[in-house]
Amino acid sequence: MSYEYINRAPIGIPTWAPAMLGFGEDLSENGVAPTLATESAPRQLAASSETFVFPTSEDLTGIVDKKAIAKMSDDELTDRLNAEIAEGWRLRACRGVYCEVQTQRSNTLRRALLAEYRLRQIEREMPPIKEPIHALSYGRYKLAKAVINWSNNILTARMLWPVRVYMKAGATVLEDEVASKYLTVFIVSSPVLGYYAMKKLGFSGWKALLVGGYLGMTAGALIPTTLFGLAQALGAAKEEDFLWAVL
């Protein structure tokens, strides 16, 4: 069986097709001019009966409806903004993939609400934005900033240099994740600690459980407010730039 027979007939290749090339051979060497690739016309896609609308703004998640925000009343806008600010500070203490997604969504929505609030504030008097004093993360942030400012303004003597540095370092640690974990553990376990405290005082049964649990929860609930109150007592400066609203 000849090479030409194997190369053409058995596999159904037309006889006008060029022969199979060996290693290192070229079409021009066999008397066959190479064919140039021609650009074909772009393929036309069939028109779909469904219309897909893709977001064109920076909000790729599609959670910000600017028209709906613009239609809000001043009170509705402020209340929603206050809620999102508190939610954003609550999520700062949250860890995990779900928390990261929720943080991004909250941040996008909060910035859109704040932008609308600032535009309206230029035109007229708006209801004030409330600081999220019940958020543990915000209380730590506020107190840490107040301690640092207080140390720089009050502890100015050269002999007080170690005290000033210690206070500022302590404020930085207060805002660290480790401090957040210890405070969170105390808040979560406060009812149990209250129960054991009542048992140490001689109470037992349902009375120790109810009263101790209630007092423990009260102590845990007062922690964020106490941190914010200490910051105010140290003369925390009022932040007019709304930085705390977008952190």
DRENLUMZA-476251 format. One record per residue: x, y, z of N, C-alpha, C, O in turn; residue in one letter. Coordinates in steps of 0.05 Angstrom, whole numbers, plus 5000, padded with zeros to 4 digits. Last residue first. Layout:
N
XYZXYZXYZXYZA/...
This chain:
247
467161036179469260846186468260556184469760366189L/463161396173463861246149466061046155466860896137V/462361666220459961566207460661386183458961226174A/467061876236466161636251463661516237463061286243W/467362326204469162096199468161846212468361626201L/464562796205463062546201464862306195463962116182F/467063246221467563156194466162896187466562786165D/466463386273464663516254464963406226463363466208E/466763096332467763056305465763166285463663046281E/468463386393466263326375467363306346468763496337K/473163096437472463306417470263206399470262976391A/472262906503472562816475471563036456469363136459A/473262976559473163206540473563126511475063246497G/472862566593475562666587475662886567477762986559L/467462476591468562596615471362696611472262896624A/467062216541465862486544466962626569467462866569Q/469561736555470661906534469562196536471062386532A/466161546593468861616601470161796580471661976587L/461661446560461461646581464261736591464661966597G/463561026528462861276516462761506536463661726531F/464060636569466460716553465960986539467661166539L/458760606586460860696604463260786589464460996596T/456260386541455460646550457560766569458061006568T/458659866540459060066518458360346526459860536519P/457159686595459959716586460259906562461860086564I/451859596608452959856614455859896604456760126603L/450859066597449759266579450859546583450859706565A/453558806639454458776611453458986592454859066574G/450258976682453159046681454259026653455859196644A/445458736666445659026668448559116667449159316654T/446858196669446258316642446358616643447158746624M/447458166725449658116707449258236679451058356668G/442258266742444458456750446858416732448158606724L/439757816720438958086712441058286719441658456702Y/442357386746442457416717441757696707442957796689G/441057496799443857496791444157526760445757676751G/435457446798436657696806439557716796440357916786V/434956906778433557136765434957396772435657556754L/438256586811438356566782437256816769438456926750L/436856716863439556766854439756766824441256926812A/431556546860432156826867434956886857435457106845K/431655996851430656176830431356466835431856616816W/437455826891434955766878434255966856436056086844G/440456306936440356046922437656026908435756176913S/445156746969442556686956442756426940444856346931F/450156856988448356687004445656636992444056497004G/453857096956452657266977450557106994449457227012L/454956706920457056776940455956936963456856926985K/450356746889450756506905452856556926452656446949K/451357236864449057216883449356966900448656976924M/455657086832455957296853453757286873454257316897A/453356726798455256626817455856836839456356756862Y/450057086770448856866785450756766806449956716829Y/453757416745451957526765450657316782450157356806G/456257056711457757176732455957296754456557286778L/451856966677452956746693454656846716454456746738V/451257476653449057356670450057126687449157096710P/456457546628455657716651453257596666453257616691S/458357306583458257146607457257296631457157186653S/458157716545456657476540456357316566454157196571V/461658096569458858166564457157916561454957896572I/466457816570465257906595462357966591460657896608F/467457736515467057506532465757586559463957436569V/468058276501465858126490465257876507462957806512T/472758406527470258546534467858396524465758386538L/476358056501475958036530473358166538471858056554Y/475858236447475157966454474557936484472657806492K/477858756451475058716442474158436450471858406459S/483158666464481358796484478458756477476858716494A/484658446414484858286439483058406460481558256473V/484258856377482358636376482358466401480358356408E/484959516407485959276393483859056394482059056411D/483459946436482159916410483159676395482159616372E/486859886479483959866483482459836457480359706456L/491859986458491159706464488159676468486959466461V/491460536456491760386431490960096435489659976418T/491160656510488960726493489060576467486960486456A/496360486525493960356536491460406519489860226515G/499360876499499560596491497160426501496160256487A/497661326527497061306498497361016488495860936471K/499561196579496661236574495961216544493961096537M/505061166569503560926579500560956573499260766565Y/506261686554506661466535505161216543503961086526V/504961946601503662016576503861786556501961716542R/508561716638505661686642504161736616502261596609V/513561876617512861596618509861546621508661366610P/512862456622513162326596512562026597511061936579W/512662766666510362596661510562446634508562326625L/517063086665517062866684514762676680514962436688M/515363466629517463286621517563046639518162816631R/508263576621510763606636512863396628512063166621A/503463446597505463576581508163606595510163666582T/498163186602500763076612503063186595504363036581L/494263466572494463496601497263406611498463546627I/494563366517493863636526494463676556495163896564N/495762826510497463026496496963306507498763476507N/491762586540494562556548496262766535498162876548S/487162726510487462826538490362806547491362986560W/488162446463487962736463488362856490489763056494N/488061916483490362016469490462326469492462446474I/482861896504485161856522487661966509489262096522V/479761956458479562156479481962136498483062346507A/480961496430481661756418481661966439483362146439K/478961106465481761106458482561376447484761476453A/473461246466475061276491478061276484479561436496L/471961136413471661406424473361446449474661656452K/473160586408474360786390474261066402476261216402Y/469860366447472760336449474160546432476160656440R/464760526425465560606452468660586456469860766468G/464860246377464960536377465760646404467160846405Y/464559716395466859806378467060106378469260216379S/459659696421462059656436464559766421466359886432L/454360146413456159956399458859936414460160146418A/451660536438451260266448452860056434452759816440H/452661006411453960976437453560686448455060616467I/453261226354452360966363453560886390455360716391P/450861896350453161716353452261446364450561446383E/446162126302446762036330449261856330449561686312K/445362716266446262436265447062366294448462516307I/439563156270442363086276442862786274441162626279P/435663356214435763236241438663136246439963046227P/437763956178437063676179437163566208438563676225M/436264546146436964426171435964136172433664086167E/438264576076436464626098437564496123439464336122R/442464516038440064676031438364756056437264966056E/446264196062447164456050444664636045444864876048I/443463746075444363926097445364196087445164396101Q/442863486027440563626039441363816061440064016065R/448163306022446963476001444563626013444263866008L/448662966067450363206065449263406044449363646048R/444962566054444562726078446162986076445163206083Y/447262336009444662476006444162656030443062876027E/451862126034452162326012449562476008449562716004A/449561766070450962006081451362216059451162456065L/447561386035445761536052447061786063445761996064L/452361196012450361315995448361486012447561706003A/454960996058456161226043454161356025454161606022R/451560576071451960806090453161046076452361276082R/451960226028449460356033449760596051448460806047L/457460076034456460196009453860346014453560576004T/457459856086459160096080458160236054458060476053N/454159426081453359636099454959886093453860106094S/457059116045454359206038453559446055452459636045R/461659016075461859156050459159266041459059496031Q/459458736118460858986123461059146098460659396098T/457558276093455658456106456858736111455558936108Q/462458056078460458126058458558326069457858526056V/464757966129466158136109464158236088464258466079E/461157606152461457876164462858066144462158306143C/462157166120459557286120459657566131458357746120Y/467457046135466857126107464157266106463857466092V/469557336199468557126181467857236154467657476150G/467557736255469557606239468357386221466357266229R/465658356284464858096273467157996255468458146241C/466558866300467358656318466758376308467258176322A/464259156260467159176263468258956282470558886280R/458759116263460158926246463158936249464558746240L/457659566294457259296306458759086290459858906301R/458559966258460359946281460059676295461959576307W/454359866222457159856213459059826236461059676234G/449959956254450459686244453359656234454559446238E/450360506263450560316286451160036277452759896289A/449560666210452060736224452460546248454660446252I/444460486200446660366185449360436198451260276197E/441460806235441460516238443760386224444960196234A/442561316214443361246242443460946246445260846259N/440061256164442961296166443961236194446061106196L/434761196179436060976165439161006166440560806170R/433961706203433561456218434961216205436261056219D/434862046159436562056183436361806199438461706209T/430761886123433561866115435361866139437261706141L/426262006154426761736146429661696138430861496145E/426762566159426862396183427462106176428961966190D/426462736106428862796121429062616146431262516153D/423862196064423662446078426162496095427762306098S/426261916002425861906032425462176043426662376033M/427561965950424762005957424161995987421962055995K/432961835948432162115943429262175951428662395957A/432661285956433861455977433061745973432561885993I/430361135908428861085933429961255956428561365972A/434461275874431861395871430161365896428861555905K/438560945889438861235893436161375891435661585904K/439260385920437260495901437160795906435860895925D/444059925929443560215933441560305911442160295887V/445159415916443559455940442859745944441159805961I/448359215875445659305868443959355893441459335891G/453659085876451758895889448858975884447058815889T/456459485854456259245838454259045850453458855837L/456560125856455259925872454659675855452559655842D/458360485820460360335835459160115852460559935861E/453760395765455060545786457060375799457560145791S/451160065731453260225719454660395740456660525734T/448459405731449059655745451359805733453459685727P/444659185675447059155691447559425706447159635694F/438958875656439959135664442359095683442058985704V/436558505603438258495627439358775632440558895614F/430658295577432458525578433958515604432758505625T/428657755535429057865562431058085560433058075545E/428857575483426357705492426557825519424957995527S/434757725447433357585468430857735475430657975473S/437057655381435857835401434257675421432657505414A/442757275368439857305365438857485388439757455411A/448757565347447257415367444357475364443557695357L/452957475293450657625303449157455323448257235316Q/459857475290457457315292455257475305455657615325R/463457865243462657805271460057665272458157725257P/466157535186464457735197463657665226463257435232A/473057315188470157275183468557495196469457635214S/478957435157477257515180474357475172473357585153E/482656885134481057125128479257175152478356995166T/489156655131486656655146485156915140486357135142A/491856425070491756625091489156625105487056585092L/495155825052492655985052492756185075493556105097T/501155715016499655725041497255905039497356115025P/501455334958501655604969500055604995497755514996A/505354794945502654874954502955144968504455174987V/510254554935508754684913505954774920504354824902G/512854394978511454184963509754304941508054174930N/514954845001516854654990515454444973516754324955E/510455095022511655214998513655024985514055034961S/509454785067507554775045508854885019508354774998L/515154435093513454675091511754655067512354515048D/517753965141517054045114515254285115513954345135E/518753785193520553985182519854085155521154265145G/516053145182517153335202519153525189520953435175F/511553165126513353035144514453245164513953485161G/504653275111507453365112509053205132508053125153L/499952995068500853025096503853085095505352965080M/498153395010499053145023499953205051500653425058A/492253795002495153755002495953505018494553425037P/486453574966487653674990490653624990491453424978A/484253334922485453594917486853704942488153914941W/481852884940484452854927485753114921488153124915T/479052945007478952984978481752964965483753034978P/479352425054480252695047480152725017481052545003I/477951925074475852085062476752365056475052545054G/481751565090480551735110478651945099477852125113I/483551295043482151145065480751335084478651255095P/485951695006483351565002482051445027479751495031A/490951955029488552085018486051915021484251975036R/495051675053494851965059492152075050491252275061N/494951165031494351205060493751495066491951555083I/496351304979493751174984493051205014490751265020Y/501451514984499251684974496551564980494651714986E/504251065002503951285020501651465011500051565027Y/501250434981503050664978502350874998500250885010S/501749765000500050005000501850255000503650275017M/
